């Protein structure tokens, strides 16, 4: 009898241990749990971290992430509206917004990634097909003046109204309408890489080189124009300064000549004979050099003063 009681007590202890071990579970931070019974969900998802209870052996736990997850699509070559292929690599961020709905519709994260590939890739392809190459390549805040010729002749000069960022927002808006039915919240969609395919890249490089050369030539032309304008201004100011200086010089010289004439006139009026004699002596100095011979007539003014000296 005692052995039966002992076996019974041991069984109870083991059962209690099993209930405690399988009946309680700890939910980590950043996780959420859906409790299932025979494969069917029971109750609402458990989203609060901590210690929780479930029916041991009968109920199971399906653990899902609450944090943001990353989806990376396969790079694809997609034709644009103007029949030009562009190379796109797209990524997105998402999270499980409703664990119960996610379990019923998707079940695993791997299947969710595959489902997102179908949804996002299809939406990206549709949006790229509806937009020209210039819309896909440029950022929404870029100028289109140097990019218009990368598109087809029909779109040259046509101002784009979207840009890559706006298209990504439109893709997010369209894809977000589909994902909630799977318990998935799509947070954002981004173009990780946008590039031309090989057949277009060389043409684009040539266009970029040509455009940069045009801009350089335009800058040089503007520089030469400014240089000519500056040199013209300098030359004009120089001529103005020289003209003003010449005018002042002529004015000063005229005043000096007038003053000299006045002084000469005053001196002549005081003693005409002495003045004539003084001027004649100055003339001798200028006319007769060290090795000069001078022949004068008897009625010459120069000889007159010499003769008067001999007479005296």
LOPA-780859 format. One record per residue (C-alpha): residue number from 1; residue in three letters; x, y, z. Coordinates in nm, 3 decimals. Each point is the difference from the previous one (the first is absolute). Example, Ala and Ser with C-alpha at 12.3 -4.5 7.8 and 13.67 -1.06 7.14 Angstrom:
# LOPA-780859
<1,"ALA",<1.230,-0.450,0.780>>
<2,"SER",<0.137,0.344,-0.066>>
***
This chain:
# LOPA-780859
<1,"UNK",<0.000,0.000,0.000>>
<2,"UNK",<0.281,0.238,0.091>>
<3,"UNK",<0.171,-0.074,-0.329>>
<4,"UNK",<-0.316,0.093,-0.188>>
<5,"UNK",<-0.027,0.324,0.191>>
<6,"UNK",<0.368,0.073,-0.068>>
<7,"UNK",<-0.044,-0.070,-0.371>>
<8,"UNK",<-0.307,0.222,-0.002>>
<9,"UNK",<0.184,0.286,0.170>>
<10,"UNK",<0.294,-0.035,-0.233>>
<11,"UNK",<-0.243,0.009,-0.293>>
<12,"UNK",<-0.162,0.312,0.134>>
<13,"UNK",<0.337,0.168,0.042>>
<14,"UNK",<0.103,-0.095,-0.354>>
<15,"UNK",<-0.335,0.119,-0.131>>
<16,"UNK",<0.040,0.331,0.182>>
<17,"UNK",<0.350,0.039,-0.138>>
<18,"UNK",<-0.127,-0.077,-0.351>>
<19,"UNK",<-0.287,0.246,0.042>>
<20,"UNK",<0.235,0.270,0.122>>
<21,"UNK",<0.254,-0.075,-0.273>>
<22,"UNK",<-0.249,-0.020,-0.288>>
<23,"UNK",<-0.279,0.217,0.141>>
<24,"UNK",<0.199,0.318,0.058>>
<25,"UNK",<0.205,0.180,-0.254>>
<26,"UNK",<0.205,0.322,-0.001>>
<27,"UNK",<-0.058,0.242,-0.286>>
<28,"UNK",<0.311,0.200,-0.088>>
<29,"UNK",<-0.001,0.369,-0.078>>
<30,"UNK",<-0.053,0.060,-0.372>>
<31,"UNK",<-0.196,-0.326,-0.045>>
<32,"UNK",<-0.369,-0.086,-0.024>>
<33,"UNK",<-0.176,-0.336,0.037>>
<34,"UNK",<-0.309,-0.165,-0.139>>
<35,"UNK",<-0.125,-0.293,0.211>>
<36,"UNK",<-0.134,-0.294,-0.203>>
<37,"UNK",<-0.199,-0.301,0.110>>
<38,"UNK",<0.022,-0.301,-0.232>>
<39,"UNK",<0.128,0.240,-0.268>>
<40,"UNK",<-0.285,0.253,0.033>>
<41,"UNK",<0.062,0.346,0.151>>
<42,"UNK",<-0.143,0.060,0.345>>
<43,"UNK",<-0.072,0.353,0.125>>
<44,"UNK",<0.180,0.318,-0.089>>
<45,"UNK",<0.374,0.023,-0.062>>
<46,"UNK",<0.219,0.057,0.304>>
<47,"UNK",<0.211,0.311,-0.056>>
<48,"UNK",<0.110,0.098,0.353>>
<49,"UNK",<0.340,-0.127,0.109>>
<50,"UNK",<0.013,-0.208,0.321>>
<51,"UNK",<-0.129,-0.325,0.151>>
<52,"UNK",<-0.318,-0.149,-0.153>>
<53,"UNK",<-0.203,-0.319,0.039>>
<54,"UNK",<-0.148,-0.246,-0.248>>
<55,"UNK",<-0.159,-0.341,0.023>>
<56,"UNK",<0.286,-0.246,0.027>>
<57,"UNK",<0.038,-0.269,-0.267>>
<58,"UNK",<-0.320,0.112,-0.176>>
<59,"UNK",<0.098,0.350,-0.104>>
<60,"UNK",<0.309,0.111,-0.190>>
<61,"UNK",<0.159,0.337,-0.059>>
<62,"UNK",<0.083,0.159,-0.335>>
<63,"UNK",<0.257,0.274,0.052>>
<64,"UNK",<0.034,0.291,-0.244>>
<65,"UNK",<0.214,0.315,-0.013>>
<66,"UNK",<-0.136,0.341,0.094>>
<67,"UNK",<0.305,0.189,-0.124>>
<68,"UNK",<0.040,0.142,-0.349>>
<69,"UNK",<0.120,-0.251,-0.258>>
<70,"UNK",<0.183,0.056,-0.327>>
<71,"UNK",<-0.109,-0.121,-0.342>>
<72,"UNK",<0.256,0.000,-0.283>>
<73,"UNK",<-0.123,-0.067,-0.348>>
<74,"UNK",<0.196,-0.151,-0.285>>
<75,"UNK",<0.148,0.260,-0.240>>
<76,"UNK",<-0.202,0.020,-0.321>>
<77,"UNK",<0.017,0.162,-0.340>>
<78,"UNK",<-0.334,0.172,-0.059>>
<79,"UNK",<-0.113,0.194,-0.311>>
<80,"UNK",<-0.116,0.358,0.052>>
<81,"UNK",<-0.287,0.175,-0.175>>
<82,"UNK",<0.238,0.128,-0.269>>
<83,"UNK",<0.121,-0.355,-0.076>>
<84,"UNK",<0.336,0.028,0.173>>
<85,"UNK",<0.116,-0.269,0.243>>
<86,"UNK",<0.119,0.107,0.342>>
<87,"UNK",<0.172,-0.210,0.267>>
<88,"UNK",<-0.180,0.016,0.337>>
<89,"UNK",<0.086,-0.139,0.344>>
<90,"UNK",<-0.279,0.064,0.252>>
<91,"UNK",<-0.019,-0.051,0.374>>
<92,"UNK",<-0.282,0.045,0.254>>
<93,"UNK",<-0.066,-0.004,0.373>>
<94,"UNK",<-0.297,-0.180,0.150>>
<95,"UNK",<-0.131,-0.151,0.323>>
<96,"UNK",<-0.268,-0.236,0.120>>
<97,"UNK",<-0.286,0.224,0.107>>
<98,"UNK",<-0.251,-0.279,0.078>>
<99,"UNK",<0.161,-0.326,0.112>>
<100,"UNK",<-0.329,-0.198,-0.010>>
<101,"UNK",<-0.084,0.111,-0.352>>
<102,"UNK",<0.362,-0.059,-0.105>>
<103,"UNK",<-0.011,-0.357,0.135>>
<104,"UNK",<-0.325,-0.077,-0.178>>
<105,"UNK",<0.105,0.153,-0.335>>
<106,"UNK",<0.376,-0.042,-0.018>>
<107,"UNK",<0.127,-0.206,0.297>>
<108,"UNK",<0.376,0.051,-0.047>>
<109,"UNK",<0.232,0.293,-0.058>>
<110,"UNK",<0.154,-0.175,-0.300>>
<111,"UNK",<-0.338,-0.025,-0.170>>
<112,"UNK",<-0.063,0.364,0.090>>
<113,"UNK",<0.322,0.101,-0.176>>
<114,"UNK",<-0.109,-0.192,-0.309>>
<115,"UNK",<-0.346,0.159,0.017>>
<116,"UNK",<0.153,0.347,0.027>>
<117,"UNK",<0.218,-0.076,-0.303>>
<118,"UNK",<-0.311,-0.067,-0.205>>
<119,"UNK",<-0.181,0.311,0.126>>
<120,"UNK",<0.286,0.251,-0.010>>
<121,"UNK",<0.167,-0.126,-0.318>>
<122,"UNK",<-0.332,0.011,-0.184>>
<123,"UNK",<-0.076,0.350,0.125>>
<124,"UNK",<0.351,0.123,-0.085>>
<125,"UNK",<-0.028,-0.142,-0.351>>
<126,"UNK",<-0.339,0.164,-0.055>>
<127,"UNK",<0.122,0.341,0.121>>
<128,"UNK",<0.320,-0.015,-0.206>>
<129,"UNK",<-0.198,-0.098,-0.309>>
<130,"UNK",<-0.217,0.310,0.047>>
<131,"UNK",<0.286,0.248,0.038>>
<132,"UNK",<0.273,0.119,-0.236>>
<133,"UNK",<0.368,-0.068,0.060>>
<134,"UNK",<0.063,0.357,0.113>>
<135,"UNK",<-0.257,-0.045,0.279>>
<136,"UNK",<0.173,-0.313,0.131>>
<137,"UNK",<0.358,0.122,-0.013>>
<138,"UNK",<-0.027,0.342,0.159>>
<139,"UNK",<-0.067,0.081,0.364>>
<140,"UNK",<-0.311,0.205,0.063>>
<141,"UNK",<0.204,0.312,0.089>>
<142,"UNK",<0.241,-0.016,-0.295>>
<143,"UNK",<-0.005,0.237,-0.294>>
<144,"UNK",<-0.093,-0.165,-0.329>>
<145,"UNK",<0.178,0.245,-0.230>>
<146,"UNK",<0.305,-0.223,-0.045>>
<147,"UNK",<-0.196,-0.327,-0.012>>
<148,"UNK",<-0.271,0.059,-0.256>>
<149,"UNK",<0.200,-0.145,-0.289>>
<150,"UNK",<0.042,-0.337,0.174>>
<151,"UNK",<-0.361,-0.069,-0.081>>
<152,"UNK",<-0.155,-0.073,-0.335>>
<153,"UNK",<-0.050,0.282,-0.256>>
<154,"UNK",<-0.368,0.012,0.092>>
<155,"UNK",<0.084,0.093,0.359>>
<156,"UNK",<0.286,0.244,-0.059>>
<157,"UNK",<-0.086,0.333,0.159>>
<158,"UNK",<-0.294,-0.154,0.184>>
<159,"UNK",<0.017,0.092,0.365>>
<160,"UNK",<-0.042,-0.304,0.231>>
<161,"UNK",<-0.238,0.035,0.288>>
<162,"UNK",<0.091,-0.301,0.215>>
<163,"UNK",<0.359,-0.104,0.052>>
<164,"UNK",<0.132,-0.313,0.166>>
<165,"UNK",<-0.105,0.095,0.353>>
<166,"UNK",<-0.358,0.074,-0.103>>
<167,"UNK",<-0.023,-0.327,-0.192>>
<168,"UNK",<0.126,-0.191,0.307>>
<169,"UNK",<-0.274,0.169,0.206>>
<170,"UNK",<-0.261,-0.100,-0.258>>
<171,"UNK",<0.125,-0.361,0.005>>
<172,"UNK",<-0.027,-0.001,0.379>>
<173,"UNK",<-0.353,0.140,-0.015>>
<174,"UNK",<-0.119,-0.265,-0.248>>
<175,"UNK",<0.175,-0.295,0.165>>
<176,"UNK",<-0.121,0.105,0.348>>
<177,"UNK",<-0.359,-0.052,-0.114>>
<178,"UNK",<0.068,-0.371,-0.057>>
<179,"UNK",<0.219,-0.102,0.296>>
<180,"UNK",<-0.243,0.064,0.292>>
<181,"UNK",<-0.209,-0.306,-0.092>>
<182,"UNK",<0.308,-0.210,0.082>>
<183,"UNK",<0.062,0.169,0.335>>
<184,"UNK",<0.297,0.189,-0.147>>
<185,"UNK",<0.068,0.372,0.027>>
<186,"UNK",<0.223,0.135,-0.275>>
<187,"UNK",<0.200,0.291,0.141>>
<188,"UNK",<0.192,0.128,-0.301>>
<189,"UNK",<0.136,-0.096,-0.340>>
<190,"UNK",<0.334,0.134,-0.125>>
<191,"UNK",<0.204,-0.024,-0.316>>
<192,"UNK",<0.329,-0.141,0.119>>
<193,"UNK",<0.159,0.025,-0.343>>
<194,"UNK",<-0.115,0.156,-0.326>>
<195,"UNK",<0.222,-0.027,-0.303>>
<196,"UNK",<-0.002,-0.022,-0.375>>
<197,"UNK",<0.051,-0.333,-0.171>>
<198,"UNK",<0.326,-0.045,-0.195>>
<199,"UNK",<-0.149,0.088,-0.337>>
<200,"UNK",<-0.123,0.336,0.131>>
<201,"UNK",<0.286,0.084,0.239>>
<202,"UNK",<0.255,0.089,-0.268>>
<203,"UNK",<-0.246,0.235,-0.168>>
<204,"UNK",<-0.074,0.164,0.332>>
<205,"UNK",<0.370,0.041,0.078>>
<206,"UNK",<0.055,0.162,-0.339>>
<207,"UNK",<-0.296,0.228,0.066>>
<208,"UNK",<0.136,0.093,0.344>>
<209,"UNK",<0.347,0.075,-0.144>>
<210,"UNK",<-0.155,0.211,-0.277>>
<211,"UNK",<-0.217,0.185,0.249>>
<212,"UNK",<0.292,0.073,0.231>>
<213,"UNK",<0.203,0.127,-0.297>>
<214,"UNK",<-0.290,0.225,-0.098>>
<215,"UNK",<-0.025,0.137,0.354>>
<216,"UNK",<0.380,0.052,0.011>>
<217,"UNK",<-0.009,0.184,-0.334>>
<218,"UNK",<-0.288,0.215,0.125>>
<219,"UNK",<0.191,0.084,0.318>>
<220,"UNK",<0.312,0.085,-0.200>>
<221,"UNK",<-0.205,0.218,-0.233>>
<222,"UNK",<-0.152,0.181,0.296>>
<223,"UNK",<0.350,0.043,0.146>>
<224,"UNK",<0.133,0.144,-0.325>>
<225,"UNK",<-0.295,0.239,-0.016>>
<226,"UNK",<0.060,0.118,0.356>>
<227,"UNK",<0.373,0.031,-0.077>>
<228,"UNK",<-0.073,0.215,-0.306>>
<229,"UNK",<-0.240,0.213,0.203>>
<230,"UNK",<0.256,0.049,0.277>>
<231,"UNK",<0.279,0.083,-0.246>>
<232,"UNK",<-0.231,0.243,-0.181>>
<233,"UNK",<-0.085,0.170,0.328>>
<234,"UNK",<0.369,0.021,0.094>>
<235,"UNK",<0.093,0.141,-0.342>>
<236,"UNK",<-0.282,0.256,0.014>>
<237,"UNK",<0.099,0.113,0.351>>
<238,"UNK",<0.366,0.016,-0.105>>
<239,"UNK",<-0.088,0.222,-0.296>>
<240,"UNK",<-0.214,0.217,0.225>>
<241,"UNK",<0.289,0.038,0.246>>
<242,"UNK",<0.253,0.079,-0.277>>
<243,"UNK",<-0.241,0.246,-0.163>>
<244,"UNK",<-0.062,0.173,0.331>>
<245,"UNK",<0.374,0.012,0.071>>
<246,"UNK",<0.076,0.140,-0.347>>
<247,"UNK",<-0.270,0.260,0.043>>
<248,"UNK",<0.141,0.104,0.337>>
<249,"UNK",<0.355,0.001,-0.145>>
<250,"UNK",<-0.106,0.222,-0.294>>
<251,"UNK",<-0.185,0.230,0.240>>
<252,"UNK",<0.302,0.028,0.230>>
<253,"UNK",<0.235,0.049,-0.293>>
<254,"UNK",<-0.227,0.267,-0.146>>
<255,"UNK",<-0.008,0.182,0.333>>
<256,"UNK",<0.378,-0.031,0.028>>
<257,"UNK",<0.050,0.132,-0.352>>
<258,"UNK",<-0.236,0.288,0.072>>
<259,"UNK",<0.188,0.081,0.318>>
<260,"UNK",<0.335,-0.022,-0.181>>
<261,"UNK",<-0.128,0.229,-0.274>>
<262,"UNK",<-0.119,0.245,0.262>>
<263,"UNK",<0.337,-0.005,0.173>>
<264,"UNK",<0.182,0.042,-0.330>>
<265,"UNK",<-0.234,0.286,-0.090>>
<266,"UNK",<0.064,0.171,0.332>>
<267,"UNK",<0.374,-0.042,-0.034>>
<268,"UNK",<-0.004,0.131,-0.357>>
<269,"UNK",<-0.206,0.303,0.095>>
<270,"UNK",<0.249,0.096,0.274>>
<271,"UNK",<0.310,0.002,-0.226>>
<272,"UNK",<-0.051,-0.101,-0.363>>
<273,"UNK",<0.366,0.040,-0.092>>
<274,"UNK",<0.128,-0.215,0.284>>
<275,"UNK",<-0.269,-0.260,-0.068>>
<276,"UNK",<0.102,-0.021,-0.368>>
<277,"UNK",<0.365,-0.021,0.102>>
<278,"UNK",<-0.076,-0.283,0.250>>
<279,"UNK",<-0.197,-0.199,-0.254>>
<280,"UNK",<0.279,0.047,-0.257>>
<281,"UNK",<0.257,-0.141,0.243>>
<282,"UNK",<-0.223,-0.300,0.061>>
<283,"UNK",<-0.022,-0.046,-0.375>>
<284,"UNK",<0.383,0.002,-0.026>>
<285,"UNK",<0.014,-0.280,0.255>>
<286,"UNK",<-0.246,-0.214,-0.196>>
<287,"UNK",<0.145,0.077,-0.348>>
<288,"UNK",<0.376,-0.006,0.055>>
<289,"UNK",<0.158,-0.325,0.123>>
<290,"UNK",<0.357,-0.079,0.108>>
<291,"UNK",<0.125,-0.083,-0.351>>
<292,"UNK",<-0.240,0.220,-0.194>>
<293,"UNK",<0.081,0.272,-0.251>>
<294,"UNK",<-0.249,0.277,-0.056>>
<295,"UNK",<-0.018,0.230,-0.300>>
<296,"UNK",<-0.220,0.307,0.047>>
<297,"UNK",<-0.097,0.280,-0.231>>
<298,"UNK",<0.061,0.357,0.102>>
<299,"UNK",<-0.372,0.071,0.032>>
<300,"UNK",<-0.078,-0.303,0.218>>
<301,"UNK",<-0.160,0.060,0.339>>
<302,"UNK",<0.252,-0.233,0.158>>
<303,"UNK",<0.290,0.194,-0.149>>
<304,"UNK",<-0.156,0.332,0.102>>
<305,"UNK",<0.059,-0.066,0.373>>
<306,"UNK",<0.350,-0.128,-0.060>>
<307,"UNK",<0.075,0.312,-0.202>>
<308,"UNK",<-0.144,0.222,0.272>>
<309,"UNK",<0.232,-0.168,0.253>>
<310,"UNK",<0.305,0.070,-0.216>>
<311,"UNK",<-0.112,0.360,-0.041>>
<312,"UNK",<-0.027,0.049,0.370>>
***
